Structures are given as C-alpha cells and as structure tokens.
Amino acid sequence: MTSSEGCRPTGWPTGVGVGTVVEVLFFGRVADAFGRIARVEIPQKGCTVADLRLLLGGTAEGGAAALAERGVRAAVGGSLVDGDSWVRPDQEVAFFSMFSGG
C-alpha cells in the first residue's frame, strides 16, 4: 500500500479493502484547519498514522501545513505515537499541536 492508497475521507469512492470509518479528533491549532472531528474511511485491516496524516492533509485548506507544523503530535488509543504506528478501525485517533501555558 502506498501512502495515497488505503485511507480515504468518507464520501470518496471506495476501493478494494476499504470500508471502515474511524473518527479523528483535532485539538489546538490543528483544529483551526480541520474543525474538531473528521470521519475517515480506512481499510478494515487499518493503516499507518503517516498514511492517515497524508490523507487528511489534502481534505482541508491549510490542512497539510497544519499537520506538518513542528510539534504536531498524534495519539492512537490515548497514547502518543509516531508515524509508523498502526491505526485499527476500533481506535480513537487524535492530532494536536503542542500547547503552551503554565
């Protein structure tokens, strides 16, 4: 699977192996580009966080830039993960920018 295959936003034509919708949450500055939540169709076997990030980047104006900002993190199932981590259909996914504060 290449990065552009396998994960598709809900409503895109489906292909072989695609068929489960997951909810992706956005927080901080990333939410400014995407809103608070997106529903994304992924293969039943899942996909990587990197694949999901690339897919989402093309779904909103400024989305790719927002996800590429330094300090934007991903969490799967409530745990911080890297781009190689696997997203299964039953897991919660979140992208968020680092927060400042005291």
C-alpha positions as CSV (number, residue, x, y, z in Angstrom):
1,M,0.0,0.0,0.0
2,T,1.4,3.4,-0.9
3,S,0.6,6.5,1.3
4,S,-2.1,7.7,-1.1
5,E,-3.9,4.3,-1.1
6,G,-5.9,2.6,1.6
7,C,-7.1,5.6,3.6
8,R,-9.8,7.8,2.1
9,P,-12.1,10.5,3.5
10,T,-15.7,9.5,4.0
11,G,-17.5,10.0,0.7
12,W,-14.6,9.3,-1.6
13,P,-15.0,6.4,-3.9
14,T,-14.2,3.2,-2.1
15,G,-11.7,0.6,-3.4
16,V,-10.6,-2.9,-2.6
17,G,-10.1,-3.4,1.2
18,V,-11.7,-0.1,2.2
19,G,-14.7,0.0,4.4
20,T,-14.4,1.1,8.0
21,V,-14.9,4.6,9.3
22,V,-12.9,6.0,12.2
23,E,-13.3,9.3,13.9
24,V,-10.2,11.6,14.1
25,L,-10.2,14.3,16.7
26,F,-8.2,17.6,16.3
27,F,-7.0,19.9,19.1
28,G,-5.1,23.2,19.3
29,R,-4.0,24.9,16.1
30,V,-4.7,21.8,14.1
31,A,-8.4,22.1,14.8
32,D,-8.3,25.6,13.2
33,A,-7.7,23.9,9.9
34,F,-9.9,20.8,10.3
35,G,-12.5,21.6,12.9
36,R,-12.9,19.3,15.9
37,I,-13.6,16.0,14.2
38,A,-13.4,14.2,10.9
39,R,-14.8,10.8,9.9
40,V,-12.3,8.9,7.7
41,E,-12.7,5.6,5.8
42,I,-9.8,3.2,6.3
43,P,-9.2,-0.4,5.3
44,Q,-10.6,-3.0,7.7
45,K,-7.0,-4.1,8.5
46,G,-6.1,-0.4,9.3
47,C,-3.3,1.9,8.1
48,T,-0.4,3.8,9.5
49,V,-0.6,7.2,11.2
50,A,1.6,8.6,8.4
51,D,-0.9,7.4,5.8
52,L,-3.7,9.0,7.7
53,R,-1.8,12.2,8.2
54,L,-1.1,12.4,4.4
55,L,-4.7,11.7,3.6
56,L,-6.1,14.3,6.0
57,G,-3.7,16.9,4.7
58,G,-5.5,17.1,1.4
59,T,-9.0,17.3,2.9
60,A,-8.9,20.9,4.3
61,E,-7.5,24.1,3.1
62,G,-4.2,24.6,5.0
63,G,-4.6,21.0,6.3
64,A,-1.2,19.7,5.1
65,A,0.6,22.7,6.5
66,A,-1.2,22.4,9.9
67,L,-0.3,18.7,10.2
68,A,3.3,19.4,9.1
69,E,3.9,22.1,11.8
70,R,6.7,21.4,14.2
71,G,5.3,19.9,17.4
72,V,2.1,18.4,16.0
73,R,1.6,15.1,17.7
74,A,-0.6,12.1,17.1
75,A,-2.3,9.8,19.6
76,V,-3.9,6.5,19.0
77,G,-6.0,4.9,21.7
78,G,-4.9,7.7,24.1
79,S,-1.1,7.0,23.7
80,L,1.4,9.2,21.9
81,V,2.6,7.5,18.7
82,D,4.9,8.1,15.8
83,G,4.1,7.9,12.0
84,D,4.8,4.2,11.8
85,S,2.2,3.3,14.4
86,W,-0.8,1.3,13.2
87,V,-4.4,2.6,13.3
88,R,-7.0,-0.1,13.7
89,P,-10.7,0.7,13.0
90,D,-11.7,0.4,16.6
91,Q,-9.2,3.0,17.9
92,E,-9.6,6.7,18.6
93,V,-7.1,8.9,16.7
94,A,-6.2,12.5,17.6
95,F,-3.9,15.1,16.1
96,F,-2.9,18.0,18.3
97,S,-0.5,20.9,18.4
98,M,1.7,21.4,21.4
99,F,0.1,23.7,23.9
100,S,1.8,26.5,25.7
101,G,1.0,27.6,29.2
102,G,2.0,27.5,32.7
